[in-house]
Amino acid sequence: MKPPTIAPDRLPALLAAMPKAELHMHIEGSLEPEMIFALAARNGVALPYASVDELRRAYAFSDLQSFLDIYYQGASVLLKEEDFYDMAQAYLSRVAAENIVHAEIFFDPQTHTARGVSMETVIRGLSRACADARARHGISAALILCFLRHLSEEEAFETLEAALPFREHFIGVGLDSSEVGHPPSKFARVFARCRELGLHIVAHAGEEGPPDYIWQALDLLGAERIDHGVQAVHDAALMARLAAERVPLTVCPLSNQKLRVFPDLANHNLKSLLDAGLCATVNSDDPAYFGGYVNDNFRAVFAATGMTARHAWQLALNSFEASFAPAADQARWRDQLGEAFERAAAA
């Protein structure tokens, strides 16, 4: 189906109204400063910031590692099942209002188990919020367990084994945290085990790391989706493969800007990725820290790059195609997308 023509002045409203899936967001990265302070008070956790405003002012990052340092500090307030539930419920309620119809949510259990929080506490709190979001808001949500790549593969194996009693609560595994110096090859064996278990495979690659990390994620980990992947443009053979195999890239524009991958969004390569035939999508990564949720990312990158309704149509379609949702759900969302465009054209 070809999308109807949409007047440029109607594009911002369409970006907000159209249904879309979010496939790259870290639930711990949705902790707004207000919730961090509320959970710290509830759990008696001391914070090194005097106020919400002081904490928000600390969100000035020069690279991925400077962000991760404060990200892990923020997560220290998460101690009980109810904390994980409240965090996920707040995110899902917010994005349901932004016309996100499906979310595949990353979580980092090692960030919590290292502090003595049990795997069961983490997964049950998040899973309960996902179930409630479907009942309350009609949004579908699934969990993807991520291994921290700055830790060892042995620790990743231990994390996997600890999570297996709760296997029905997550659909896949991913790889995140500090990319440079921690290639996907470091985790080849644990991802082989995950494939044996029938888990979906995704991996962060090509955000700050080289195109070779994307090759490794595909060939050594068996990644079905590449998270970020924006460095692929520096390797023509890789670009051709990603396009031919329809390997999705979960791109996060405001994150890329905040972490200085693209300091100026006008230079972001999302449009180039789409025009090259890649299955690129728009996502928020860590929205509380990077200044915006999915609709904010759409608005900002479209305003900066001059993309059109045709690109919006493709990005929404890509988000459904790239998801691990059932085919029937994807078909329903495509129909809803068509209806949203028809309404925008008639307005």
N, C-alpha and C positions, 0 to 999 in steps of 0.2 A: 504494500500500500504506500502510495506517495502522500506525504503530508500536505494539507492545504496551505495556501499562502497566508502568512501572518504579518500584519503591519509591524514595523520595527517598534513603534510606541507601545504595542501590546506584548512585546516579548518579555519584559520583566515580570508581568503578571502571569504569563504562561509558564515561565520557569518555576514559579512558586506553585502553580495549580496542577501542573502535570504530574501524574503518578511516576514514581521512580523507586529504584532499590538502592540501598546503601550497602556496600560490600567491603568497605575498608574503614573501620572505626574501632578504636580501642576503648572499651567501656571505662577503663580507669581514666582515660583522657576526656571523659565527659563530666568529670568532677568539677563543677563550678566552684569558685572560691567560697561562695556562700554555703554550699553543702559541705565543703571541707571544714569550715569553721563549725557548722552545726554538728557534724559527726565527731569532730575533735572534742566538743563540749560534752556530747553524749557519752563518749568513751573515755574521757579524762586524758586525752592525748595533748601534750604541750606542742605548740607550733612556734617556729622561730619568727613569726610575723605578728605584729600588734593588731592588724586589722585586715579586713577583706581587701581594702584598697591597696594596702602595702603588699599583700600577696599578689594581687593582680599586676602591680607595677613590676614585680619580679619576673613577669613573663616577657623578658627581653632576651631572646636566644640568638647566639651567634652560629650555632650548628646543632646537629642532632644530639651530640653528647651533652651540651649545656641544657638542652631541653630535658633530656632523660634524667639529669640530676634532680631537677625540681619535680619532675613527674613521679619519680619513686618516693620523694618526700611527701607529696600530696596523698599518695596511696596509703601512707602509714596510718591514716585515720580509719581504714577499713578493717574491722576486727570481727564483726558478728554477721551471721547470715542476713539479718535485717538490714545491715549496712549495704551489702551487695545488692539486696533486693531494692532498696530505696534508690541507689545509684542507677541501676538499670531501668527501674520504673520511671524515673525522672527523664532519662534519655528517650525512652520509647514513647512516653506521653507527648514529649515535645515534638519528636519527628513525625509522629502520626498526624499531628496538626499541620505539618509541612508537606503532607501528601507523600510521605515515604510509605510504600505498601509492604515492603519486605526489607529486613535488615539482617545481615550476617555479621555477628558481633565477635570481635577478638577479645580474649581475656588472657591475662598473664598470671597463671597460678603460682609460678616461682616467686613473683614479687610478694606474695602473701604467705606462702608456706615457709619462706625464709624467716618470716617474723613470727612463726608459730601458729599461724592460722591454718586450719585443716582444709584439705582439698574439698571435703564434703561441704564445709561452710561456704566456700567460694561458689561451687557449682550449684548447690541447691538454692542459694539466694538468687543467683542470676537466672537459673532455669525457671524458678517460680515467677519471676518478673516477666519473662518471655511468655509464659502460659497466660498470665493475667492480661498482658497487653493484647493478645489475640481476642480474649473475651471482652475486654473493655473498649478497645479502639479498632479492632479488626485488622491490626497490623500483624504480619507473620514475622517471627524472629527465630534465629538459630544461633548457636554458639560455636566458635572455633577456638580451640585451645592453642595458644602460641608458646613456643619454646624461646627462651631468652638466649640469643646467640652469643652474648659475651660470656655466658657460662659454658660448661663442658658438655660434650655429648653424653657422657655418663650421667650427668645430672638431668639431661633431657629424658634419658631412658627411665630414670627413677620417677620423674614427673609423670611420664606416660603410664607407668605401672600403677602409680597412686591414683590416676584418673580413671583407669579401666573399670573399677566397680561402678562408675557413673557414666559408662559409655553411652547409654541411651540419651544423655543430656547434651551431647555435642556431636556435630556432624563432620568435623574435620580438624586438622592441625595446621599451624602456620609457624613462621620463623620471623622474629622481630628483634628489636633493640639495636645496639650499636652495630652498624653494617661494616664499616671499613675495618679491615683486618680480621673479619670473621666470615669467611666465604661459606657459601652453602655446602661445599664439599666437607666441611667439618662435621656435618650432621647427616651424611649419606646413609649410615646404618640405621639410625633411629627412624628416618623417614621410610626406609625400606620396610621396617616393621610396621609402621603406620599403614602403608599400602596393603600389607598382608591382612591387616585388620579391617580393610575396607573403608578407611577414613578418606575423606577428601583432602587434597594437598594444595596448600597455597604457600607463598613465601615472599617476604620483602626482598627485593633485589633491584639494583639499578636506581636507587634514590640518590645516594652519594657514592655508592660503589660503581665499578666499571661494568660495561656490557657483559664481560665474562661471567660476572656473578649471575646474570640472567640465564646465560647458557647453562651454568652449573645447576641453577634451580630447576630448569627444564629437564636436563639430561641425568643429573645425579639424584635429585629429590623427586622427580616425577610431578612437578608442580603443574596443576591444572589452571592456575591463575597466578599472575605476577602482581604483587602489591608495589605500587609506584611504577617502576620500569621506565621512567622518563629518559634514562641514559641510553636507552636502546637506539636512539636516533644517531648515535655515533658509530653504529655497526650496520652497514647496509644489508649484509646477509642475515643478521638477526631480525631486522625490520621485515625482510621478505618472509622469513619463517613465521614470525608472529602474525603477520597478515594472512598467510596461506593457511595456517592452522587455527586461526581465530582464537589465539591465546589472549584472554582478557588482561588488560592492564587497569588496575584500580588506582587512578590518578587522584591526587589530593592537592589542588591548586594553592589554597591558603597556607597549608602546611609547607609546601615548596617555597612559598614566598617568605614565610616566617623563619624558616631554617636556612634561607639564603641559597637554596638550589636555583631559584629564579627570583632574585631580589625585586625585580620589576615584573609584575604579572603580564605586562604588555609583551614580554619576551617569552612567555610560557609556550611550550610546544604542544599543548593539547590539540589545537586545531591541526597542526602538522601530522600528529598521530592519526587523527580521524581521516584527514585527507589522504593519508597513505593506506587507508583501508584497515587500520587496526581496531580491535574491539576495546576502545578506551572508555572509561566510565569516570564519573565525578563523585568524590567522596570527601569526608571531613577529617579523617585520621584521628586527631585529638581535639575535638571542637572547642572545649573549654579553654585550651591553651593557645590555639592558633587563630582565634578570632572569628569562628563561624561554623555553623552547621551546614548541611548539604545545600540548602537554598542560598545561604550566604556565599558558598563556594561558586554555585552557578552564576549568581548575580555578578560577583566580582570578576570572574574570569571572562564572562561574556562581555562585560563593560570594557575590560582592558584589551581584549583581542578582537572585538568586532565580529564574533561568531553570530550566526543567524538562527532562525527557527529550524532550519534544516539540520543544523548541528545539534540543537536541543532534542529534536526528534530522534536522531541517531544515538545520542548519549543515553536517552531513556530506554530505547530499545536494547542497546548494548547492556544496560544494567540488568535487564530481565534475562537476556541470553546468558550473561556471565554468572548469574546466580546458580545456586544448587537447588533451587525450588523446583517442584514438580512441573512438568510440561503444561498441565491443565491450568495451574496458577499463572504461569508465564503468558499463556494465551489470553486469559482473562485480563491481565494487566495491559497487554497490548491493545485489547479492545478499549479499555478505559483510557489509554493514551490517545487513541484515535478520537474518542469522544471529547477529551479535553482540548484537542487541537480544533475540532469542529466548533466547539463553543467559543474558542478564542477568535476563530475566523469570522464568526457570526456576530461578535460583540460590537 
